[in-house]
Amino acid sequence: MKIIIAGAGDLGFHLAQLLCIENQDITLIDNNQETLDYAASHLDVLTVEGDASSIDVLEEAGVSKANLVLAVTTSESTNLVTAILANKKGARRTIARVSNPQYLKDQHSHMFHELGVDSLFSPRLLAAKEIQRLVKRVTFTDNFEFEDGKISVVGITLDKYSPLLNTRMDELRSKIESEVALRPMAILRGHRTIIPHGEVVLKKNDHVYFITRTDKIDLIENFVGGKKTKVKKVMILGGTGLAYETAKLLENDYNVTLITEDKDRCKKLAEKLDKSLIIKGRSDNIDLLQEEGLDHMDAFIALTPNSETNIIASLTAKNHGVHKTIAQVENKEYTFISQNIGVDTLINKKLIAANNIFRFVRKGPVKAIIGLHGVDAEVIEFEVSKNNNLTRKKLSELHFPKSALVGCVIRGEKTIMPTGEFIFQLNDKVIVFTLPEAIAAVEKLFR
């Protein structure tokens, strides 16, 4: 697949890095030659210097033959113009990064679609919505939804009190699938990702991902021994755009206190946020945080521009008895260490944005895709779009890769945890967990 990425900054470079691993044909456009030189020395990409919203530059990049154009510069207007021009010059699909949440409303996104922008996304808003889900369900370190919220993939760390410790998966699976419609999909043990086959035994500090019907989540919390805490008070550290979007989503349901050291930013946030309490103060001023109620907070969310500050602040909050801690990080390597160091969840905007984009790169009828924090694997939702071997053979006869697992199937309003005797039907929605080496084989089955 020929893919053009406009913008070689943090997000553009990250996307190029992920796509190069899959041997995609990547061309990077940026108006900073030094940035392009760095990318070219680290990645197998072609580079074009110039303004991505220039017709000449797009033509030099080969836009007429592009399967996908990703406009992800820091300039919203540049991204929109780039996507529109790319569409008019023959690109098959265009995706633009925006910061204005109004553009993402249905009536406006439809207008942009008519102009030639197939999809719009906001990394900031995507991250804010993920934080909102995590605050709502504090037992879980991860919470992703499929099929308009019908199905959830949740993650939980097994502490020393968990009733699941020392349980073999084959002993666990039949009970939980029948009683609570719950299926384990993956285990993260340190840096190692494990497919939960029958002989695997659950251990302390294992991070386990389950898939279930969203309306069964309360049962899951009881089953896995999660501590139920009703969140009422939330403290947000930082005055970033993500901090604003998060506070805006949370302030109608929780008592939100937002702390930032920038005086002007405080004034702007106070004007935009109706119910949140805005406090001027430094992130490392523990006395101030305590004065503003840190010891009585149910959730603490660190969203400053500095990853290390966010991690340390979250650990401090944990030490003061805060039940749920969430920290934003820029370095994706940090996502492997969150549970081991004591922070409940690390949020990375680049990884969340990549999840949103990658469904357009995958082959076959992909409906949605997510990457689990710290897990070197993907959860992909496919649709059975035509009659082939999938609809003629039992699941056990399909030669499904051992490093992939069918989590569940949505058939109309019905949710099914399939066994080896299961046979797919046309229009089934199938949620699959797959390690990188099995992605191509899984895509081939659903193609």
TORTORMI-791706 format. One record per residue (C-alpha): x, y, z. Coordinates in steps of 0.2 Angstrom, whole numbers. Last residue first. Layout:
residues N
+-------+-------+-------+
|     X |     Y |     Z |
+-------+-------+-------+
|     X |     Y |     Z |
...
+-------+-------+-------+
end
This chain:
residues 447
+-------+-------+-------+
|     X |     Y |     Z |
+-------+-------+-------+
|   -52 |   -56 |    15 |
|   -57 |   -63 |    32 |
|   -45 |   -78 |    32 |
|   -31 |   -67 |    24 |
|   -32 |   -54 |    37 |
|   -29 |   -68 |    50 |
|   -14 |   -74 |    41 |
|    -6 |   -57 |    39 |
|    -9 |   -52 |    58 |
|    -2 |   -68 |    64 |
|    16 |   -62 |    67 |
|    10 |   -46 |    75 |
|     1 |   -55 |    89 |
|   -18 |   -56 |    87 |
|   -34 |   -53 |    97 |
|   -49 |   -55 |    86 |
|   -67 |   -48 |    87 |
|   -79 |   -55 |    74 |
|   -94 |   -45 |    67 |
|  -105 |   -58 |    58 |
|  -112 |   -51 |    42 |
|  -112 |   -68 |    33 |
|  -112 |   -83 |    46 |
|   -97 |   -90 |    55 |
|   -97 |  -108 |    61 |
|   -94 |  -113 |    80 |
|   -89 |  -130 |    84 |
|   -72 |  -124 |    91 |
|   -81 |  -113 |   103 |
|   -87 |   -96 |   100 |
|   -91 |   -83 |   114 |
|  -107 |   -76 |   106 |
|  -116 |   -59 |   108 |
|  -133 |   -58 |   100 |
|  -141 |   -41 |    94 |
|  -137 |   -45 |    76 |
|  -123 |   -58 |    77 |
|  -108 |   -51 |    87 |
|   -94 |   -64 |    88 |
|   -82 |   -65 |   103 |
|   -63 |   -66 |   107 |
|   -56 |   -76 |    92 |
|   -38 |   -79 |    97 |
|   -22 |   -76 |    88 |
|    -4 |   -83 |    91 |
|   -10 |  -101 |    87 |
|   -15 |   -95 |    69 |
|   -33 |  -101 |    64 |
|   -32 |  -117 |    54 |
|   -50 |  -115 |    49 |
|   -55 |  -132 |    55 |
|   -58 |  -128 |    74 |
|   -69 |  -113 |    69 |
|   -80 |  -125 |    60 |
|   -81 |  -124 |    41 |
|   -92 |  -117 |    27 |
|   -95 |   -99 |    33 |
|   -76 |   -95 |    35 |
|   -72 |  -105 |    20 |
|   -80 |   -92 |     9 |
|   -97 |   -83 |     9 |
|   -94 |   -64 |     9 |
|   -92 |   -50 |    21 |
|   -88 |   -58 |    38 |
|   -84 |   -42 |    47 |
|   -68 |   -39 |    56 |
|   -65 |   -31 |    73 |
|   -46 |   -31 |    77 |
|   -37 |   -32 |    94 |
|   -19 |   -29 |    91 |
|    -3 |   -35 |    98 |
|    14 |   -30 |   107 |
|     5 |   -26 |   123 |
|    11 |   -11 |   133 |
|    -6 |    -2 |   132 |
|   -18 |   -13 |   121 |
|   -18 |    -8 |   102 |
|   -36 |    -5 |    95 |
|   -44 |    -9 |    79 |
|   -62 |    -6 |    71 |
|   -73 |   -12 |    57 |
|   -60 |   -21 |    46 |
|   -66 |   -29 |    30 |
|   -50 |   -36 |    24 |
|   -33 |   -28 |    24 |
|   -28 |   -17 |    37 |
|   -22 |     1 |    33 |
|   -39 |    10 |    36 |
|   -41 |     1 |    53 |
|   -24 |     8 |    57 |
|   -30 |    26 |    59 |
|   -40 |    25 |    75 |
|   -27 |    14 |    83 |
|   -13 |    26 |    78 |
|   -22 |    40 |    87 |
|   -22 |    31 |   103 |
|    -4 |    26 |   101 |
|     1 |    44 |    98 |
|   -10 |    51 |   112 |
|    -1 |    40 |   125 |
|   -10 |    37 |   141 |
|    -2 |    28 |   156 |
|   -14 |    19 |   167 |
|   -14 |    13 |   186 |
|     3 |    21 |   190 |
|    12 |     9 |   203 |
|    29 |     6 |   195 |
|    25 |   -12 |   188 |
|     8 |    -7 |   182 |
|    14 |     7 |   172 |
|    30 |    -1 |   165 |
|    26 |    -6 |   147 |
|    17 |    11 |   143 |
|    34 |    19 |   146 |
|    41 |    13 |   130 |
|    28 |    23 |   121 |
|    37 |    39 |   126 |
|    25 |    54 |   126 |
|    17 |    50 |   143 |
|     0 |    55 |   150 |
|    -3 |    49 |   168 |
|   -19 |    41 |   175 |
|   -21 |    37 |   194 |
|   -36 |    29 |   202 |
|   -38 |    26 |   221 |
|   -29 |    41 |   228 |
|   -22 |    36 |   245 |
|    -8 |    49 |   247 |
|     5 |    38 |   240 |
|    -6 |    35 |   225 |
|    -6 |    54 |   222 |
|    13 |    54 |   224 |
|    15 |    41 |   211 |
|     3 |    51 |   199 |
|    14 |    66 |   202 |
|    30 |    56 |   198 |
|    22 |    49 |   182 |
|    16 |    66 |   176 |
|    32 |    75 |   179 |
|    41 |    61 |   170 |
|    30 |    63 |   155 |
|    31 |    82 |   154 |
|    18 |    91 |   144 |
|     6 |    91 |   159 |
|    -8 |    79 |   159 |
|    -8 |    70 |   176 |
|   -25 |    63 |   181 |
|   -29 |    59 |   199 |
|   -45 |    50 |   204 |
|   -54 |    47 |   220 |
|   -48 |    63 |   228 |
|   -48 |    66 |   247 |
|   -30 |    66 |   251 |
|   -27 |    78 |   236 |
|   -39 |    91 |   243 |
|   -34 |   108 |   237 |
|   -23 |   110 |   252 |
|   -15 |    94 |   248 |
|   -11 |    99 |   231 |
|    -4 |   115 |   238 |
|     8 |   106 |   250 |
|    13 |    95 |   236 |
|    20 |   109 |   226 |
|    28 |    99 |   212 |
|    14 |   102 |   199 |
|    15 |   121 |   202 |
|     0 |   131 |   206 |
|   -15 |   142 |   199 |
|   -31 |   133 |   203 |
|   -46 |   131 |   192 |
|   -62 |   123 |   200 |
|   -72 |   115 |   186 |
|   -91 |   119 |   184 |
|   -92 |   130 |   168 |
|   -76 |   127 |   159 |
|   -72 |   140 |   145 |
|   -69 |   156 |   155 |
|   -60 |   147 |   170 |
|   -49 |   138 |   157 |
|   -44 |   155 |   149 |
|   -40 |   163 |   166 |
|   -30 |   148 |   171 |
|   -20 |   149 |   155 |
|   -15 |   167 |   158 |
|    -9 |   162 |   175 |
|     1 |   147 |   170 |
|     5 |   135 |   185 |
|    -9 |   123 |   181 |
|   -21 |   114 |   193 |
|   -39 |   108 |   188 |
|   -51 |   102 |   202 |
|   -66 |    92 |   195 |
|   -81 |    87 |   205 |
|   -88 |    74 |   194 |
|  -102 |    70 |   182 |
|  -104 |    87 |   173 |
|   -86 |    91 |   175 |
|   -79 |    75 |   166 |
|   -80 |    79 |   148 |
|   -75 |    97 |   149 |
|   -61 |    92 |   162 |
|   -54 |    80 |   149 |
|   -55 |    92 |   134 |
|   -46 |   105 |   145 |
|   -32 |    93 |   151 |
|   -30 |    87 |   133 |
|   -27 |   105 |   128 |
|   -14 |   107 |   141 |
|   -17 |   116 |   158 |
|    -9 |   103 |   169 |
|   -14 |    92 |   184 |
|   -32 |    86 |   185 |
|   -40 |    81 |   201 |
|   -56 |    71 |   202 |
|   -69 |    70 |   216 |
|   -84 |    59 |   215 |
|   -78 |    42 |   209 |
|   -87 |    27 |   216 |
|   -75 |    14 |   221 |
|   -77 |    -5 |   218 |
|   -62 |   -15 |   222 |
|   -60 |   -28 |   208 |
|   -60 |   -46 |   214 |
|   -60 |   -54 |   196 |
|   -78 |   -60 |   198 |
|   -86 |   -45 |   206 |
|   -78 |   -33 |   194 |
|   -84 |   -44 |   180 |
|  -102 |   -45 |   186 |
|  -102 |   -26 |   185 |
|   -95 |   -26 |   167 |
|  -110 |   -37 |   161 |
|  -119 |   -23 |   152 |
|  -103 |   -20 |   142 |
|  -103 |   -38 |   135 |
|   -86 |   -46 |   138 |
|   -68 |   -46 |   133 |
|   -54 |   -48 |   146 |
|   -37 |   -42 |   146 |
|   -25 |   -48 |   160 |
|   -10 |   -39 |   168 |
|    -1 |   -52 |   178 |
|     5 |   -44 |   194 |
|     2 |   -60 |   204 |
|     1 |   -76 |   193 |
|   -12 |   -84 |   181 |
|    -7 |  -101 |   175 |
|    -6 |  -105 |   156 |
|   -10 |  -123 |   152 |
|   -27 |  -119 |   143 |
|   -21 |  -105 |   131 |
|   -21 |   -87 |   137 |
|   -10 |   -80 |   123 |
|     4 |   -72 |   132 |
|    13 |   -55 |   129 |
|    30 |   -53 |   138 |
|    36 |   -36 |   144 |
|    32 |   -40 |   162 |
|    18 |   -53 |   161 |
|     4 |   -46 |   149 |
|   -10 |   -58 |   147 |
|   -22 |   -58 |   133 |
|   -39 |   -62 |   128 |
|   -48 |   -69 |   143 |
|   -67 |   -72 |   140 |
|   -82 |   -66 |   150 |
|  -100 |   -71 |   147 |
|  -103 |   -70 |   166 |
|  -107 |   -87 |   171 |
|  -105 |   -98 |   155 |
|   -89 |   -89 |   149 |
|   -82 |   -87 |   167 |
|   -84 |  -106 |   171 |
|   -78 |  -114 |   155 |
|   -63 |  -102 |   155 |
|   -56 |  -104 |   172 |
|   -51 |  -122 |   173 |
|   -43 |  -121 |   156 |
|   -34 |  -105 |   160 |
|   -26 |  -112 |   176 |
|   -29 |  -103 |   192 |
|   -14 |   -98 |   203 |
|   -21 |   -81 |   206 |
|   -39 |   -78 |   200 |
|   -46 |   -74 |   218 |
|   -36 |   -58 |   217 |
|   -29 |   -53 |   234 |
|   -11 |   -53 |   229 |
|   -15 |   -41 |   215 |
|   -20 |   -46 |   198 |
|   -19 |   -31 |   186 |
|   -35 |   -27 |   176 |
|   -38 |   -24 |   157 |
|   -55 |   -22 |   149 |
|   -61 |   -25 |   131 |
|   -79 |   -20 |   130 |
|   -93 |   -25 |   118 |
|  -110 |   -16 |   115 |
|  -102 |     1 |   116 |
|  -106 |     6 |    98 |
|  -100 |   -10 |    91 |
|   -83 |   -10 |   100 |
|   -77 |    -2 |   117 |
|   -60 |     0 |   125 |
|   -57 |     0 |   144 |
|   -40 |    -1 |   151 |
|   -33 |     0 |   169 |
|   -49 |    -7 |   175 |
|   -56 |    -6 |   193 |
|   -59 |    13 |   190 |
|   -73 |    11 |   178 |
|   -80 |    28 |   175 |
|   -63 |    36 |   177 |
|   -56 |    24 |   164 |
|   -70 |    28 |   151 |
|   -67 |    47 |   153 |
|   -49 |    44 |   151 |
|   -52 |    36 |   134 |
|   -63 |    50 |   129 |
|   -50 |    63 |   133 |
|   -37 |    52 |   123 |
|   -48 |    53 |   107 |
|   -52 |    71 |   110 |
|   -33 |    75 |   110 |
|   -29 |    64 |    95 |
|   -42 |    73 |    85 |
|   -48 |    63 |    70 |
|   -56 |    67 |    53 |
|   -61 |    54 |    40 |
|   -64 |    54 |    21 |
|   -59 |    72 |    17 |
|   -64 |    75 |    -1 |
|   -76 |    91 |     0 |
|   -91 |    80 |     2 |
|   -82 |    71 |    17 |
|   -79 |    88 |    25 |
|   -98 |    92 |    24 |
|  -102 |    75 |    32 |
|   -89 |    79 |    46 |
|   -99 |    95 |    49 |
|  -116 |    87 |    52 |
|  -109 |    73 |    62 |
|   -99 |    83 |    74 |
|   -80 |    80 |    72 |
|   -77 |    98 |    65 |
|   -84 |   105 |    81 |
|   -70 |    97 |    91 |
|   -57 |   109 |    83 |
|   -40 |   101 |    84 |
|   -40 |    92 |    68 |
|   -30 |    78 |    60 |
|   -35 |    73 |    42 |
|   -38 |    57 |    34 |
|   -38 |    54 |    15 |
|   -43 |    39 |     4 |
|   -40 |    34 |   -14 |
|   -28 |    48 |   -18 |
|   -33 |    55 |   -36 |
|   -28 |    73 |   -37 |
|   -45 |    79 |   -30 |
|   -43 |    68 |   -15 |
|   -25 |    74 |   -12 |
|   -31 |    92 |   -13 |
|   -45 |    90 |     0 |
|   -33 |    80 |    12 |
|   -19 |    94 |    10 |
|   -32 |   108 |    13 |
|   -38 |   100 |    29 |
|   -21 |    96 |    35 |
|   -14 |   113 |    32 |
|   -29 |   121 |    41 |
|   -27 |   110 |    56 |
|    -8 |   115 |    57 |
|     1 |   103 |    69 |
|     4 |    91 |    54 |
|    -6 |    75 |    53 |
|   -12 |    74 |    35 |
|   -13 |    55 |    31 |
|   -15 |    51 |    13 |
|   -20 |    33 |     9 |
|   -19 |    22 |    -7 |
|    -8 |    35 |   -16 |
|    -5 |    33 |   -34 |
|   -11 |    51 |   -39 |
|    -2 |    58 |   -23 |
|    15 |    53 |   -30 |
|    26 |    63 |   -18 |
|    31 |    75 |   -31 |
|    12 |    78 |   -35 |
|     9 |    82 |   -17 |
|    23 |    95 |   -17 |
|    17 |   103 |   -33 |
|    -1 |   104 |   -27 |
|     5 |   113 |   -11 |
|    -4 |   109 |     5 |
|    10 |    97 |    10 |
|    22 |   112 |    11 |
|    39 |   107 |     6 |
|    53 |    93 |     8 |
|    49 |    76 |     1 |
|    55 |    60 |    10 |
|    55 |    42 |     5 |
|    54 |    30 |    19 |
|    64 |    15 |    27 |
|    66 |    23 |    44 |
|    80 |    29 |    55 |
|    91 |    39 |    44 |
|    76 |    45 |    33 |
|    66 |    51 |    48 |
|    81 |    61 |    55 |
|    84 |    69 |    37 |
|    65 |    73 |    36 |
|    66 |    83 |    53 |
|    82 |    92 |    47 |
|    73 |    96 |    30 |
|    59 |   105 |    39 |
|    44 |   108 |    27 |
|    38 |    90 |    29 |
|    31 |    76 |    18 |
|    35 |    58 |    22 |
|    32 |    44 |     9 |
|    29 |    27 |    14 |
|    27 |    10 |     5 |
|    21 |    -2 |    18 |
|    33 |   -15 |    24 |
|    23 |   -19 |    40 |
|    37 |   -12 |    51 |
|    37 |     3 |    40 |
|    19 |     7 |    45 |
|    23 |     8 |    64 |
|    38 |    19 |    61 |
|    28 |    30 |    49 |
|    14 |    32 |    61 |
|    27 |    37 |    75 |
|    35 |    49 |    63 |
|    19 |    57 |    59 |
|    13 |    58 |    77 |
|    29 |    66 |    84 |
|    33 |    77 |    69 |
|    35 |    71 |    51 |
|    19 |    80 |    44 |
|    10 |    74 |    28 |
|    11 |    56 |    28 |
|     9 |    48 |    10 |
|     4 |    29 |    10 |
|     7 |    17 |    -5 |
|     0 |     0 |     0 |
+-------+-------+-------+
end
